Amino acid sequence: MAGLRVSPSRDRLLFGLRVREERRRQGLTLEELGERTSLVWNYIASVERGERNITMDNASVLAKGLGLPLWTLLQDSSEVYPKDSP
């Protein structure tokens, strides 16, 4: 069944969204985060889109590159940035 695409899980999409939100919040480009982590920018972009089933090792590398504990990237955005927070 070559070419069969499975939709990314909700958790994978949320993780990618959290990486993208934090990268943009810090004003980093994909290339800059790639330099910090030794991961290729297009790999990071595919993680952000939820296309990669990322390993825990690479998830940890991304978190360190963003200066965050890994658990913060595993939280739902609404848990990290509640709608009623300033």
Buried (B, 14 or more C-beta within 10 A) or exposed (E): EEEEEEEBEEEBBBBBBBBBBBBEEEEBEBEBBBEBBEBEBEBBBBBBBBBBEBEEEBBBBBBEBBEBEBEEBBEEEEEEEEEEEE
